[in-house]
Amino acid sequence: MTIELNYDRAEELAAKERQAGIRRLQAALERDGSCECHDCEHEIEPARREAMPSATRCIACQTRSEQRMRRKR
């Protein structure tokens, strides 16, 4: 019973992550070529856009965001 519950929970989390990924990709497509960082409004570097089309922040802003998140933990 516990194994089944853990498996069900893992499947649920995986499904949520897939949906989140789909939403990020849809948002990237809806930006209609917009390349601006949501934080600083500078252009997101072409290499970053190619590597991660769903990126909404430039590398510098993403780094700062991740550092803030780590400090909150």
N, CA, C and O atoms as CSV, one atom per row, in Angstrom:
chain,resi,resn,atom,element,x,y,z
A,1,MET,N,N,0.825,-1.197,0.000
A,1,MET,CA,C,0.000,0.000,0.000
A,1,MET,C,C,0.868,1.260,0.000
A,1,MET,O,O,0.605,2.172,-0.784
A,2,THR,N,N,1.887,1.340,0.848
A,2,THR,CA,C,2.752,2.513,0.912
A,2,THR,C,C,3.502,2.701,-0.396
A,2,THR,O,O,3.672,3.825,-0.867
A,3,ILE,N,N,3.949,1.599,-0.980
A,3,ILE,CA,C,4.666,1.687,-2.247
A,3,ILE,C,C,3.749,2.250,-3.330
A,3,ILE,O,O,4.175,3.087,-4.127
A,4,GLU,N,N,2.515,1.807,-3.367
A,4,GLU,CA,C,1.566,2.315,-4.353
A,4,GLU,C,C,1.307,3.803,-4.157
A,4,GLU,O,O,1.226,4.554,-5.129
A,5,LEU,N,N,1.177,4.230,-2.908
A,5,LEU,CA,C,0.938,5.647,-2.631
A,5,LEU,C,C,2.135,6.481,-3.055
A,5,LEU,O,O,1.963,7.553,-3.636
A,6,ASN,N,N,3.348,6.009,-2.776
A,6,ASN,CA,C,4.553,6.741,-3.179
A,6,ASN,C,C,4.649,6.824,-4.696
A,6,ASN,O,O,5.008,7.865,-5.245
A,7,TYR,N,N,4.328,5.724,-5.369
A,7,TYR,CA,C,4.357,5.708,-6.829
A,7,TYR,C,C,3.321,6.684,-7.382
A,7,TYR,O,O,3.616,7.442,-8.306
A,8,ASP,N,N,2.127,6.671,-6.830
A,8,ASP,CA,C,1.079,7.587,-7.281
A,8,ASP,C,C,1.510,9.034,-7.090
A,8,ASP,O,O,1.288,9.874,-7.962
A,9,ARG,N,N,2.122,9.320,-5.956
A,9,ARG,CA,C,2.580,10.687,-5.670
A,9,ARG,C,C,3.684,11.095,-6.640
A,9,ARG,O,O,3.702,12.227,-7.124
A,10,ALA,N,N,4.604,10.173,-6.923
A,10,ALA,CA,C,5.687,10.459,-7.866
A,10,ALA,C,C,5.120,10.726,-9.257
A,10,ALA,O,O,5.571,11.643,-9.943
A,11,GLU,N,N,4.145,9.942,-9.673
A,11,GLU,CA,C,3.506,10.155,-10.970
A,11,GLU,C,C,2.800,11.510,-11.012
A,11,GLU,O,O,2.854,12.214,-12.020
A,12,GLU,N,N,2.149,11.863,-9.925
A,12,GLU,CA,C,1.447,13.151,-9.848
A,12,GLU,C,C,2.439,14.310,-9.969
A,12,GLU,O,O,2.191,15.271,-10.697
A,13,LEU,N,N,3.557,14.216,-9.256
A,13,LEU,CA,C,4.570,15.269,-9.324
A,13,LEU,C,C,5.184,15.363,-10.721
A,13,LEU,O,O,5.424,16.460,-11.224
A,14,ALA,N,N,5.438,14.211,-11.344
A,14,ALA,CA,C,5.993,14.210,-12.695
A,14,ALA,C,C,5.016,14.855,-13.678
A,14,ALA,O,O,5.426,15.609,-14.560
A,15,ALA,N,N,3.733,14.559,-13.528
A,15,ALA,CA,C,2.728,15.152,-14.404
A,15,ALA,C,C,2.666,16.665,-14.220
A,15,ALA,O,O,2.536,17.406,-15.194
A,16,LYS,N,N,2.760,17.121,-12.978
A,16,LYS,CA,C,2.741,18.571,-12.715
A,16,LYS,C,C,3.962,19.241,-13.331
A,16,LYS,O,O,3.856,20.337,-13.882
A,17,GLU,N,N,5.125,18.589,-13.241
A,17,GLU,CA,C,6.344,19.155,-13.821
A,17,GLU,C,C,6.240,19.213,-15.344
A,17,GLU,O,O,6.680,20.186,-15.957
A,18,ARG,N,N,5.667,18.184,-15.955
A,18,ARG,CA,C,5.469,18.205,-17.411
A,18,ARG,C,C,4.553,19.364,-17.799
A,18,ARG,O,O,4.826,20.074,-18.766
A,19,GLN,N,N,3.481,19.554,-17.055
A,19,GLN,CA,C,2.545,20.646,-17.352
A,19,GLN,C,C,3.220,22.007,-17.187
A,19,GLN,O,O,2.996,22.917,-17.985
A,20,ALA,N,N,4.044,22.140,-16.154
A,20,ALA,CA,C,4.764,23.398,-15.943
A,20,ALA,C,C,5.707,23.664,-17.116
A,20,ALA,O,O,5.819,24.800,-17.578
A,21,GLY,N,N,6.380,22.627,-17.595
A,21,GLY,CA,C,7.271,22.774,-18.743
A,21,GLY,C,C,6.508,23.188,-19.987
A,21,GLY,O,O,6.966,24.033,-20.756
A,22,ILE,N,N,5.352,22.595,-20.180
A,22,ILE,CA,C,4.517,22.950,-21.330
A,22,ILE,C,C,4.085,24.408,-21.232
A,22,ILE,O,O,4.101,25.133,-22.227
A,23,ARG,N,N,3.697,24.839,-20.028
A,23,ARG,CA,C,3.286,26.248,-19.855
A,23,ARG,C,C,4.446,27.198,-20.143
A,23,ARG,O,O,4.249,28.253,-20.746
A,24,ARG,N,N,5.669,26.823,-19.708
A,24,ARG,CA,C,6.829,27.684,-19.963
A,24,ARG,C,C,7.103,27.786,-21.463
A,24,ARG,O,O,7.404,28.865,-21.972
A,25,LEU,N,N,6.999,26.669,-22.159
A,25,LEU,CA,C,7.227,26.702,-23.605
A,25,LEU,C,C,6.140,27.495,-24.321
A,25,LEU,O,O,6.430,28.232,-25.263
A,26,GLN,N,N,4.896,27.350,-23.883
A,26,GLN,CA,C,3.807,28.123,-24.490
A,26,GLN,C,C,4.031,29.614,-24.268
A,26,GLN,O,O,3.805,30.423,-25.167
A,27,ALA,N,N,4.475,29.969,-23.073
A,27,ALA,CA,C,4.747,31.383,-22.785
A,27,ALA,C,C,5.862,31.900,-23.683
A,27,ALA,O,O,5.805,33.036,-24.156
A,28,ALA,N,N,6.872,31.075,-23.918
A,28,ALA,CA,C,7.968,31.486,-24.794
A,28,ALA,C,C,7.457,31.716,-26.219
A,28,ALA,O,O,7.861,32.675,-26.877
A,29,LEU,N,N,6.583,30.850,-26.685
A,29,LEU,CA,C,6.024,31.013,-28.030
A,29,LEU,C,C,5.137,32.249,-28.117
A,29,LEU,O,O,5.116,32.927,-29.144
A,30,GLU,N,N,4.406,32.543,-27.047
A,30,GLU,CA,C,3.498,33.695,-27.045
A,30,GLU,C,C,4.235,35.024,-26.974
A,30,GLU,O,O,3.674,36.068,-27.308
A,31,ARG,N,N,5.494,34.986,-26.539
A,31,ARG,CA,C,6.259,36.230,-26.463
A,31,ARG,C,C,6.511,36.799,-27.848
A,31,ARG,O,O,6.936,37.945,-27.993
A,32,ASP,N,N,6.244,35.985,-28.867
A,32,ASP,CA,C,6.321,36.452,-30.253
A,32,ASP,C,C,7.658,37.101,-30.574
A,32,ASP,O,O,7.712,38.191,-31.143
A,33,GLY,N,N,8.729,36.423,-30.206
A,33,GLY,CA,C,10.054,36.927,-30.532
A,33,GLY,C,C,10.600,37.919,-29.531
A,33,GLY,O,O,11.721,38.398,-29.698
A,34,SER,N,N,9.846,38.242,-28.497
A,34,SER,CA,C,10.341,39.170,-27.482
A,34,SER,C,C,11.550,38.556,-26.799
A,34,SER,O,O,11.527,37.395,-26.390
A,35,CYS,N,N,12.574,39.324,-26.684
A,35,CYS,CA,C,13.822,38.818,-26.122
A,35,CYS,C,C,14.213,39.580,-24.860
A,35,CYS,O,O,15.369,39.523,-24.440
A,36,GLU,N,N,13.282,40.279,-24.261
A,36,GLU,CA,C,13.608,41.103,-23.105
A,36,GLU,C,C,13.490,40.324,-21.810
A,36,GLU,O,O,12.588,39.504,-21.638
A,37,CYS,N,N,14.411,40.595,-20.907
A,37,CYS,CA,C,14.393,40.030,-19.567
A,37,CYS,C,C,13.229,40.657,-18.799
A,37,CYS,O,O,13.009,41.866,-18.874
A,38,HIS,N,N,12.501,39.847,-18.077
A,38,HIS,CA,C,11.363,40.356,-17.314
A,38,HIS,C,C,11.801,41.230,-16.147
A,38,HIS,O,O,11.021,42.056,-15.671
A,39,ASP,N,N,13.041,41.062,-15.676
A,39,ASP,CA,C,13.505,41.843,-14.537
A,39,ASP,C,C,14.151,43.166,-14.953
A,39,ASP,O,O,13.753,44.234,-14.487
A,40,CYS,N,N,15.149,43.084,-15.833
A,40,CYS,CA,C,15.918,44.297,-16.175
A,40,CYS,C,C,15.544,44.885,-17.534
A,40,CYS,O,O,15.972,45.989,-17.871
A,41,GLU,N,N,14.756,44.163,-18.304
A,41,GLU,CA,C,14.289,44.580,-19.627
A,41,GLU,C,C,15.396,44.702,-20.673
A,41,GLU,O,O,15.172,45.257,-21.749
A,42,HIS,N,N,16.602,44.181,-20.364
A,42,HIS,CA,C,17.650,44.100,-21.370
A,42,HIS,C,C,17.417,42.836,-22.192
A,42,HIS,O,O,16.638,41.965,-21.805
A,43,GLU,N,N,18.096,42.749,-23.320
A,43,GLU,CA,C,17.928,41.595,-24.195
A,43,GLU,C,C,18.476,40.319,-23.540
A,43,GLU,O,O,19.554,40.328,-22.946
A,44,ILE,N,N,17.721,39.236,-23.658
A,44,ILE,CA,C,18.203,37.926,-23.231
A,44,ILE,C,C,19.166,37.458,-24.321
A,44,ILE,O,O,18.832,37.484,-25.506
A,45,GLU,N,N,20.348,37.037,-23.918
A,45,GLU,CA,C,21.388,36.657,-24.853
A,45,GLU,C,C,20.903,35.558,-25.812
A,45,GLU,O,O,20.234,34.617,-25.387
A,46,PRO,N,N,21.240,35.680,-27.104
A,46,PRO,CA,C,20.808,34.675,-28.083
A,46,PRO,C,C,21.214,33.245,-27.709
A,46,PRO,O,O,20.438,32.313,-27.923
A,47,ALA,N,N,22.402,33.059,-27.162
A,47,ALA,CA,C,22.841,31.708,-26.776
A,47,ALA,C,C,21.948,31.152,-25.672
A,47,ALA,O,O,21.632,29.962,-25.663
A,48,ARG,N,N,21.543,32.014,-24.746
A,48,ARG,CA,C,20.643,31.560,-23.671
A,48,ARG,C,C,19.273,31.215,-24.245
A,48,ARG,O,O,18.685,30.203,-23.865
A,49,ARG,N,N,18.761,32.035,-25.145
A,49,ARG,CA,C,17.454,31.750,-25.760
A,49,ARG,C,C,17.486,30.441,-26.528
A,49,ARG,O,O,16.518,29.680,-26.520
A,50,GLU,N,N,18.619,30.181,-27.199
A,50,GLU,CA,C,18.739,28.940,-27.951
A,50,GLU,C,C,18.801,27.736,-27.010
A,50,GLU,O,O,18.181,26.705,-27.270
A,51,ALA,N,N,19.548,27.872,-25.926
A,51,ALA,CA,C,19.696,26.772,-24.973
A,51,ALA,C,C,18.429,26.556,-24.162
A,51,ALA,O,O,18.078,25.422,-23.839
A,52,MET,N,N,17.737,27.655,-23.831
A,52,MET,CA,C,16.534,27.571,-23.005
A,52,MET,C,C,15.492,28.532,-23.548
A,52,MET,O,O,15.383,29.662,-23.071
A,53,PRO,N,N,14.720,28.096,-24.545
A,53,PRO,CA,C,13.744,28.987,-25.178
A,53,PRO,C,C,12.711,29.561,-24.207
A,53,PRO,O,O,12.142,30.621,-24.468
A,54,SER,N,N,12.468,28.879,-23.103
A,54,SER,CA,C,11.457,29.354,-22.159
A,54,SER,C,C,12.006,30.347,-21.141
A,54,SER,O,O,11.271,30.789,-20.258
A,55,ALA,N,N,13.285,30.706,-21.247
A,55,ALA,CA,C,13.898,31.628,-20.282
A,55,ALA,C,C,13.195,32.989,-20.322
A,55,ALA,O,O,12.928,33.534,-21.393
A,56,THR,N,N,12.906,33.515,-19.151
A,56,THR,CA,C,12.285,34.836,-19.062
A,56,THR,C,C,13.227,35.861,-18.454
A,56,THR,O,O,12.891,37.041,-18.356
A,57,ARG,N,N,14.410,35.408,-18.045
A,57,ARG,CA,C,15.407,36.306,-17.455
A,57,ARG,C,C,16.745,36.134,-18.164
A,57,ARG,O,O,17.063,35.056,-18.665
A,58,CYS,N,N,17.520,37.209,-18.199
A,58,CYS,CA,C,18.885,37.115,-18.695
A,58,CYS,C,C,19.703,36.331,-17.653
A,58,CYS,O,O,19.229,36.078,-16.545
A,59,ILE,N,N,20.900,35.964,-18.013
A,59,ILE,CA,C,21.713,35.150,-17.114
A,59,ILE,C,C,21.976,35.879,-15.801
A,59,ILE,O,O,21.886,35.270,-14.736
A,60,ALA,N,N,22.295,37.152,-15.854
A,60,ALA,CA,C,22.599,37.905,-14.633
A,60,ALA,C,C,21.397,37.943,-13.688
A,60,ALA,O,O,21.548,37.718,-12.488
A,61,CYS,N,N,20.224,38.222,-14.213
A,61,CYS,CA,C,19.021,38.292,-13.371
A,61,CYS,C,C,18.636,36.915,-12.856
A,61,CYS,O,O,18.187,36.786,-11.717
A,62,GLN,N,N,18.805,35.883,-13.680
A,62,GLN,CA,C,18.498,34.531,-13.230
A,62,GLN,C,C,19.438,34.129,-12.103
A,62,GLN,O,O,19.004,33.507,-11.134
A,63,THR,N,N,20.707,34.472,-12.212
A,63,THR,CA,C,21.681,34.166,-11.165
A,63,THR,C,C,21.284,34.851,-9.864
A,63,THR,O,O,21.302,34.230,-8.801
A,64,ARG,N,N,20.922,36.139,-9.946
A,64,ARG,CA,C,20.502,36.863,-8.738
A,64,ARG,C,C,19.254,36.234,-8.128
A,64,ARG,O,O,19.151,36.109,-6.908
A,65,SER,N,N,18.321,35.844,-8.966
A,65,SER,CA,C,17.095,35.216,-8.476
A,65,SER,C,C,17.398,33.907,-7.749
A,65,SER,O,O,16.843,33.644,-6.683
A,66,GLU,N,N,18.269,33.097,-8.320
A,66,GLU,CA,C,18.630,31.828,-7.686
A,66,GLU,C,C,19.371,32.053,-6.363
A,66,GLU,O,O,19.175,31.301,-5.409
A,67,GLN,N,N,20.213,33.075,-6.304
A,67,GLN,CA,C,20.935,33.381,-5.074
A,67,GLN,C,C,19.955,33.811,-3.984
A,67,GLN,O,O,20.110,33.425,-2.825
A,68,ARG,N,N,18.951,34.605,-4.345
A,68,ARG,CA,C,17.941,35.015,-3.359
A,68,ARG,C,C,17.178,33.821,-2.847
A,68,ARG,O,O,16.902,33.722,-1.651
A,69,MET,N,N,16.830,32.906,-3.744
A,69,MET,CA,C,16.094,31.707,-3.345
A,69,MET,C,C,16.923,30.845,-2.391
A,69,MET,O,O,16.390,30.297,-1.427
A,70,ARG,N,N,18.223,30.724,-2.659
A,70,ARG,CA,C,19.093,29.934,-1.772
A,70,ARG,C,C,19.183,30.558,-0.390
A,70,ARG,O,O,19.204,29.848,0.615
A,71,ARG,N,N,19.238,31.894,-0.335
A,71,ARG,CA,C,19.330,32.572,0.962
A,71,ARG,C,C,18.062,32.408,1.781
A,71,ARG,O,O,18.113,32.415,3.011
A,72,LYS,N,N,16.927,32.262,1.113
A,72,LYS,CA,C,15.650,32.112,1.822
A,72,LYS,C,C,15.524,30.747,2.491
A,72,LYS,O,O,14.757,30.589,3.441
A,73,ARG,N,N,16.268,29.764,2.002
A,73,ARG,CA,C,16.165,28.411,2.568
A,73,ARG,C,C,16.804,28.291,3.883
A,73,ARG,O,O,16.795,27.214,4.478
